[in-house]
Amino acid sequence: MIPITKQITLILAGQSYPGHIYLTYYPRNRQPALVFNSPIGEAIAKLSVNPDFSGENVCLVAIKTWSENEGLLSQLTALLDEEDEPLFIDIGLAVAAGYEFAPLLGLSKPLQKTFKKLLKDERDGA
C-alpha cells in the first residue's frame, strides 16, 4: 500500500475527514484499489470497489460513489499531483457493481508507474 496524496480532506457522509489516499490492489484479480486512512493510519473508507469487468487494464479503478461515498467522484477528479496534473481521469464509463454502477477513473501516468511498481515489488517479495 503506497500513499499517493499529501494530507487532504474528503467529505464522506456529510462529514469532513483529514487523511491520505493509498493505492493498493485487490488480491483476487490485482486490479487497483483506493483506501482512505486517517493521518495516524486508521482506515476511514474504501473508495473503490472490485467488480468483474473484462480486460486486464491496470490503468482503471472503479469508484464507489453511492451511500456514504456520494460526491466522491468530483473530489477525486479534482486532486492534482505536484506538477498540477490530475491524479485521476474521468473516462466517462462505469461498470456494474451489484445494484449500482461504479464510474471508472483512469490513473495518471505517474500513478500507473507507481501501481506497476507496487505489483512488481509484491511479486518479487520486496
N, C-alpha and C positions, 0 to 999 in steps of 0.2 A: 504494500500500500504506500503510495507516494503522494505527499501534499502537493497540490497544484495551484493553490491560491495562498496569498498572504491572508491575514485575518480579515474576514469580511463579515457582513451581517446579512442574513437571509430572513425573510418574513415567511414563516410557516404557521398555518392555522391562526393567522392574525397576530402572531407574536414575533418579536424580533429576537434572533439568536445570533450571537457572535460565534465565529468558528472558522474552520478551514475545510475546503473540499479536497478529498483524497480520491485519487484514481487507483482502482484495483480491477479485479476481473472476477467473473463467475466461474468457479471451478468446472462446472459441467461442460461448458462449451467455450470457455476462455474469451467470452465477449466482455467489453469494457463495462465497468460498474463505477458509480459515483456514490460516495458516502460523505456525510457532513458531520464532523466531530467538533466538540467544544474546544476552546483553547487548551484545556488540560487533557484532551484526548477522549473524553466521554462521547459515545455515539449519540447523535441527536436525530439524524434521519438518513434513511437510504433514499437517494434521489433518483435512482434508476430502477428499472425492472428488467427481468430476463426472459422476454417472450421468445418463443421459437420463431425465427424468421430465416428464410433461406439465404444461403450465402455465408461466406466466411469473411465478412468485411469488418476488420478490426478498427475501422475508422468511424464507426457509428455507435451511439449509445442511445438506448430507449429510456425516455424520461417519464417518471411518474408525476403526472400533473393533476391528479384528482385528489379528492378528500383533503387531507392536511397539506398537500403539496400544490394546491391550487395557486396559480400565479407564478409558479416556479420557472416556467419556460422563459418568460421575459427577463427574469432575474439572471438566469444562466446565460442567455444570449447577450446580455449587457456586460458580462465580465470580460475584461481586457487583460492581456499579458503585459510584460514590462515594456514592450515596443508599441503599446496601444493597439494591438491586433486582437480580434475576438478569440477567446478560448474555444468557443463552441459556435457552430454554424447551423442555423435552422435550415434544413434542406426541404422543408415543406411536405415531408412524408411521415406517416405514422404506421405502427403495426398493432395488431390486435393483442391485447394483454388482458385475458379474461373477458370481463364485460365492458372493458374500457379500451381506449386506443392510446398508445404511448407515442408521442412525437419522437422522431429520430433526429438527433443532432450529430453533425459531423464534428470530429475532433480536429482542432487546428493542426497544422503541420508539425509544430513543436510537440504538441500533445501526442500525436501519432508516434513520433520518435520515442517519446518517454514511455508510451504504452508498449511498444515493441521491445524496448529495453527491459521493461518490467517482466514481460513474458519470457524473454531470453534468460534473464538472471534467475528467474524461478526455475526454468528448465535446466539450467546449468548448476543449480544449487547454490547460487551466490547469496 
